[in-house]
Amino acid sequence: MEEQNHIASAFDRDLEKVQAQIMKMGGLVEDAIRQAAKSLETRDEPLAAQVRAADKVIDKLEAEINENAARVIALRAPTAIDLRMILSVMKISGNLERIGDYAKNMAKRTGVLSQMPPVGDGTAAIRRMARLAEEMLKDSLDAYIRRDAELALDVIARDEELDQMYNALFREFLTFMMEDPRNITACMHMHFIAKNVERMGDHCTSMAEQVVYLVTGARPDDARTKADKTSVKKPD
């Protein structure tokens, strides 16, 4: 019995360490979203460069989390429930890494767009989208730490709002490009950025779905409705 308690205690310590790394990584990704959107709207190229450089720290953290999680599996022989928890950590860290990549991609285009005349209020709209994605990310992480399935389901529901914001912006960019071909290059760059933010929401939703699975042992009952209609192929 004493040996079993020792093993359980060691597992708890290892899990706490990995969860602390997840929260640190989540904080860095939240900051990356915020700063990338700010650099785009204010045309702050040095800030965009900071976002790009910080992505290396996020990537390094993901590698460390995966390494520590694999070590726990190898050394602690976790039960089925504990194994589900460790695998959830690895999936969440993967989602965070991808969101960080999207923030880096936003920052990469800031330098190009800063040399072009602004088109409408596209950058402000993208920042509003980024703010929603950041809130979804924060709540996904909170849901994970608190094991709050209801909060996770709320995050999943909010993804449709982000999709609708993206759809509206996509149509706006099409209008600008048709009105004046000189807007095409800038609008294409901003469209790619908006799509990156929309994909951030998808990864936040994936994290939230992982929380629901972790808490209940089942995937969310309702199939997630994607409101992004821009890539749907119309029938011939």
N, C-alpha and C positions, 0 to 999 in steps of 0.2 A: 504493500500500500504506500509506504514511504517513497519507494522508487517511482511509482506511478504519479504521485504528487509532484515529485521533483521534475519528471518529464513534462507534466502539465504546466508547471511553473516556468520551465525553460521555453516551452512553446509560447506561452503568453508573453514572455519578454521579447522573444523573436518577433512575434506578431506586432507588438507595440512599436518596435523599432521600424518595421516595414510600414506600418500605418503612419508613423511620424514622417517618414520619407515621402509617402503619398501626399500628405497635407502640405509639406514643403514644396513638392513639385507642383501641386495644385495652385499654391500661392504664386509661384513663379509664372505659371501659365496665365492665371488671371491678370497679373501685371503685364504680361506680354500682349494680351488682347487690348488692354486699356491703352498702353503706350503706343502700340502699332496704330490704333484708330486715331489717337491724338496726333501722332506724327503725320498721318495722312491729312487730317483736317487742317492742321496748322502749317503744313509743308516744312516740318522740322526734320531735316535730313540727319543731323547728328543723333537725334532721338531714335530715328529709324535704324541707324547703325547700331545703337545700343541694343535694340530689340533683336537684331540679327545675331549679334555677338552672344547675347544671353541664351539663345537657343541651344548652344553647346552645353550649357549647364543643365538644361532640361533633359537633353539627350543622355548626358552622363548619369543623371539621377535615375532615369528609366532603366539603364543598364544595371545600376546598383540594386534597384528594387527587384528586378528579375533574378539577379544573382542571389540575393538574400532569400527570395521566395523559394528558389530552387534548392537552396541549402536547407531551408526548413523542411521541405518535402523529403529530402534525402536523409536528414538526420533525426527528425522527430516522428516519422511515421504517423502523420496526422490521421484522425478518424475521417469518415466521409464528410461530416459537417465541417470539420476544420479544413479539410482539403478544399471544399467548396469556397471557403473564405480566402484561402491562399490563392486559388485560381482567379477569384474575383479581383484580388489586388493586382495580379499580373495583367488582367484585361483592362482594368481602370488605368493603370500606368501607360498601357499602350494607347488608349484613347487620349490621355493627356499629352503624350508625345506628339500625336497627330495634330491636336489643336495647337500646340506650340509651333509646329511646322506651318500651319495655316497663318498664324500670326507673323511668323518670319516672312512668309510669302507676301503678306500685306506690306510689310516694311520694305521689301525689295522693290516694290513698285512705286514707293513714295518718291524716290529720287527722280524717276522718269516723269511722274505726274507733276512734280514741282516745277518742271521746265515748260509746262503747258498751261494755257489759259484754263481756269476752272469752268466746269460745265454744270450749270444749274446749282442745286444744293446736294449733289450726289455724295460728296464727302461727308456732309452732315448726316445724311440718311444712312450712310454706311456706319457712322459712329453710333447712331441709334440702334442699328442692328447689332453692332458689337457690344453695346451695353446690355442688350437682352441676352446675348450669348454668354456674356460674363456672369450675369445673374443666374442663368441656367447652370453654369459650371459651378458656381459657389453653392447653389442649392443641391446639386448632385453630390458634391463632396460632403456637405452637411448631412444629407440623407444617408450617405454611406457611414459616416462616423456615428450617427445617432441610430442607425438601423431603422430609418423612418420610411416605410414603404409608401405612406400617403404623400409625403413630400416628393418622393421619387416619381410617383404617378403625376403629380402636378407639373414637374419638369417635363415629363413626356408630353403632356397636353400642350405646354407652351411652345413646343417645336412647330406646331402648325402656325402660330402667330409669326414666328421668324420666317417660315416659308412664305407666308403671305406678304411680308415686308420685302422679301427678295423678289417675288413675282412683280410687285408694284414697281420696284426700282428697275427691274429688267425691262419692263414696258416703257418706263421713262427714258432709259438709255436708248431704246430703239427709236423713240420719237426724236430725240436729239440728233441721232445719226441720220435719220431721214430728212430732217429739216436742214442740216448743214453737214456735208461730208467731211468738213474739217474737224468735226467732233468725233469722228469714228475712232481714231487711235486712243484718245483719252477715255472715251466711253468703253472701249474694249478692255482697257486696263482696269477701269473701275468695276466693270462687270465681273471680271475674274476675281477681284477682291471681294465683291459682294457674294459671289459663289463660295469663296473660301469661308466667309462668315457663316453662310447657310450650312456648310459642312461642319463647322464647329458645333452648331446646334445638333446635328445628327450624332456627333460623338458624345455630346453631353447627354443626349437621349439614351444612347447605348450604355453610358455609365449608370443612368437612372434605372434602366431595365435590369442591369446587373445587380443593383441594390434590391430591386423587387425580388429577383431570383434568390439572392442571398438570404433575404428575410423570410420569404414564403416557401422557397424550394420550387417555385413554378414561375414561368415567364408571365408577363402581363397578359391578361385574358384577351383584351381587344387588340386586334391587329393595328399597328400604328399607321395612321393616314398621312401620306406625304402630300403636302399642299404645293410643292414645287412642281408646276406644270410646264416649265420651260423646256424640259428635255423629253416630254411625252411625244411620241411619234403619232401623228394623226393618221387615221385609216386612209388608204388610197381611194 
